[in-house]
Amino acid sequence: MPAFLLTHASSAEAWRPQLAAGTLWVAEVDGRVIAFVAASADGDRLHIDEVDVEQGHQGRGVGRGLIAHVIAWARDHGFARVSLTTFRNVPWNGPFYASLGFVEDDRLPALQTILQAEAAKGLSDRCAMVLTL
């Protein structure tokens, strides 16, 4: 994973479209946001744009709980699939998402476009994963 991802976070302003669409979820502890998931609708697919869990809260099921909530929300709102992109070379990413039912699949042109845009930003060795609902 490029080092800049560990020190440069997206601004809160970047997630306003997801907030307006109702596809931004947060986890809080004592009124402080410790994690979030932002997603975007694309036809019958909900794409998870980003998942972040504060380092001190990782490994405690916070991210898993948020993603499970997103999957349930997508199912309740009639989506056929949930997708995301992740680093192929980070050893826990693929297995984590696979444990939630996602499988590697980059056949959708929209996902190929996302992977190409990420590569242009310096994010290499990425893959797309899809969960069919």
ZATOR-188709 format. One record per residue: x, y, z of N, C-alpha, C, O in turn; residue in one letter. Coordinates in steps of 0.2 Angstrom, whole numbers, plus 2048, in hexadecimal, padded with zeros to 3 digits. Example, Ala and Ser with C-alpha at 12.3 -4.5 7.8 and 13.67 -1.06 7.14 Angstrom:
BEGIN
8427E482783E7EA8278427F08278477EF82Aa
8407F58238447FB824840800827843806828s
This chain:
BEGIN
8047FA800800800800805806800809806804m
80380B7FC8078117FC807815802802815806p
80D81780580D81A80B80982080C807822811a
80882480680482A8077FD8288097F982D80Cf
7FA8228087F382180B7F38208127EE821815l
7F98208157F981F81D7F98268207F8827826l
7FB82B81C7FB83281F7F783781C7F683D81Et
7F38358167EF83A8137E88378127E783380Eh
7E383A8167DC8388167D883C8117DA842810a
7D383A80F7CE83E80B7CB8438107CA841815s
7CA84880D7C684D8117BF84B8127BC84880Es
7BC84E8187B584D8197B184F8137AC84C811a
7B38558107AF85880A7AF8538047AA853801e
7B484F8047B484A7FE7AE8457FE7AC8427F9a
7AB8448047A683F80579F84280579A83F807w
79E84880479884C8047938487FF78D848801r
7958467F97908437F578D83C7F878783B7F7p
7918387FB78F8327FE78A834804785831805q
78C83980878883B80D78183D80B77C83B80Dl
78184180577B84480277683E80077083E800a
77A8397FD7768337FA77482E8007718297FEa
77682F80677582A80B77982480B77781F80Eg
77F82480878381E80778A82080B78F81E808t
78A82381179082481578E82281C78982581Fl
79181D81F79081B82579681C82A79C81B827w
79581D83079B81E83579981983B79481883Dv
79F81883E79F8158457A281A84A7A781D848a
79F81A84F7A181F8547A281C85B79F81785De
7A781F85F7A881D8667A882386A7AC828868v
7A482486F7A482A8737A383086F7A6835870d
79F82F86979D8358657A28378607A283C85Dg
7A88338607AD83485B7AD82F8557AD829857r
7AD83184F7AE82D84A7B482984A7BA82C84Av
7B48228497BA81E8497BA81A8437C0817841i
7B581A83F7B58178397B08198347AB81C836a
7B181882D7AB81A8297AC8158237B1812821f
7A681581F7A58118197A281681479C819816v
7A481880E7A181C8097A08188037A4814801a
79A8188007988147FB7948197F679281E7F7a
7948167EF7918197EA78D8147E678F80F7E5s
7878167E47828127E07848137D97868187D6a
78480D7D578680D7CE7818077CB7838017CBd
77B80A7C97768057C77748007CD7728027D2g
7747FA7CB7727F57D07787F37D57777EE7D9d
77D7F77D57837F57D97857FB7DD7858017DBr
7867F97E47897FE7E87907FD7E97927F87EBl
7948027E879B8027E879E8057EE79D80B7EFh
7A28017F27A58047F87AB8087F67B08057F3i
7AB80E7F77B08137F47B68137F97BC8137F7d
7B48138007BA8128057B781080B7B181180De
7BC80C80F7BA80A8167C080C81A7C680B818v
7BF80F81F7C58118237C381082B7BD81282Dd
7C780D82E7C780C8357CD80F8397D380D837v
7CC81383E7D18168417D68108447D380B846e
7DC8118437E180C8457E080884C7E080284Dq
7DF80C8517DE80A8587D78068587D780285Eg
7D38068547CD8028547CD7FC84F7C87F984Eh
7D27FB84B7D27F68467D37EF84A7D57EF84Fq
7D07EA8467D17E38497CB7E284F7CC7DD852g
7C67E684F7C17E58547BA7E48517B57E4855r
7BA7E384B7B47E28487B07E88457AA7E8843g
7B37EE8467AF7F48447AE7F583D7A97F683Bv
7B47F38397B37F38327AE7EE82F7AA7EF82Bg
7AF7E88327AA7E38307A37E483279F7E382Dr
7A27E783779B7E98397987EF8347937EE832g
79C7F483279A7F982E7997F68277947F7824l
79D7F182579C7EE81E7967EA81E7927EA819i
7957E682378F7E28247897E68247847E5821a
7897EC8277837F18277827F381F77D7F481Dh
7887F581C7877F78157847F28117807F380Cv
7867EC8117847E680E77C7E580F7787E580Ai
77A7E68157737E581776F7EB81476A7EA811a
7727F181476F7F781176E7F680A7687F7807w
7737F48077737F37FF76D7EE7FD7697EF7F9a
76D7E88017687E38007617E680175D7E57FDr
7607EA80675A7ED8087577F28037517F3802d
75C7F57FF75B7FA7FA75B7F87F375B7FB7EEh
75B7F17F275A7EE7EC7607ED7E77607EC7E1g
7667EE7EA76C7EE7E676E7E67E576C7E27E9f
7707E47DF7727DE7DE7797DC7E077A7D67E1a
77D7E17E17847DF7E27877E57E67857EB7E6r
78C7E37EA7917E87ED7987E77EB79A7E17EAv
79B7EC7E97A27EC7E77A77F07EA7A57F57EEs
7AD7EF7EA7B27F37ED7B97F17E97B97ED7E5l
7BE7F67EA7C57F47E87C97F47EE7C87F87F3t
7CE7F07ED7D37F07F37DA7EE7F07DB7EC7EBt
7DF7EE7F57E67EC7F37E67E57F37E47E17F8f
7E97E27EE7EA7DB7ED7F07D97F17F07D37F4r
7F57DD7F27FB7DB7F67FB7DC7FD8007DB801n
7F57DE8007F57DF8077F17D980A7EC7D7808v
7F57D580D7F37CE80F7EC7CD8127E97C8811p
7EA7D28167E47D181A7DE7D38167D87D2817w
7DF7D88117D97DB80D7D57D680A7CF7D580Bn
7D77D28057D37CD8017D07C88057CA7C7805g
7D47C580A7D07C080E7CB7C38137C67C0814p
7CC7C98157C77CD8197C07CD8157BB7CB817f
7C17D080F7BB7D180B7B87CB8097B27CA808y
7BC7C68077BA7BF8057B57BC80B7B17B980Aa
7B87BD8117B47BB8177AD7BE8187A87BB81Bs
7AC7C38147A57C78147A17C580E79C7C780Dl
7A47C080A7A17BE8047A37C17FD7A07BF7F8g
7A87C67FD7AA7C97F77AF7C47F37B37C07F6f
7AF7C47ED7B37C17E87B77C57E47B37CA7E1v
7BD7C47E27C07C87DD7BD7C87D67BC7C27D4e
7BB7CD7D37B87CD7CD7B87D47CA7B67D97CDd
7BC7D57C57BD7DC7C17BA7DC7BA7BC7E07B6d
7B57D87B97B27D77B27AE7DD7B17AD7DF7ABr
7AB7E07B67A77E67B47AB7EC7B27B07EE7B5l
7A97EF7AC7AC7F57A97AD7FA7AE7B27FE7AFp
7A87FC7B27A88017B77AE8007BC7B18047BFa
7AF7F97BE7B47F87C37BB7F87C07C07FA7C3l
7BB7F77BA7C27F77B67C37FF7B67C98017B6q
7BE8037B57C080A7B47C280D7BB7C78117BCt
7BF80A7C17C180C7C77C880A7C97CC80E7CBi
7CA8047C77D18017C87D68067C47DB8077C6l
7D48087BE7D880C7B97DA8137BD7DF8157BDq
7D48167BF7D581C7C37D981C7C97DD8207CAa
7D88167CD7DD8157D27E48147D17E88177D4e
7E58117CB7EC8107C97EF8167C77F58177C8a
7EB81B7C47EE8217C27EF8267C87F482A7C7a
7ED8247CE7EE8287D47F48257D77F68277DDk
7F781F7D57FC81C7D87FB8167DC7FF8137E0g
7F48147DC7F280E7E07F28087DB7EE8077D7l
7F88057DC7F97FF7D77F77F87DB7F67F87E1s
7F77F37D87F67EC7DA7EF7EC7DE7EE7E97E3d
7EA7EF7DB7E37EF7DD7DF7EA7DA7E07E87D4r
7DA7E87DD7D57E37DA7CE7E57DC7CD7E97E1c
7C97E37D87C27E47D97BF7DE7DC7C17D87DBa
7BB7DF7E17B77D97E47B07DB7E47AE7E17E5m
7AC7D67E37A57D77E37A17D17E77A37CC7E8v
79C7D47EA7977CF7EE7907D07EB78D7D57EAl
78E7CA7E97877C97E67827C87EB7837C47EFt
77D7CC7EB7787CC7F17727C87EF76E7C77F3l
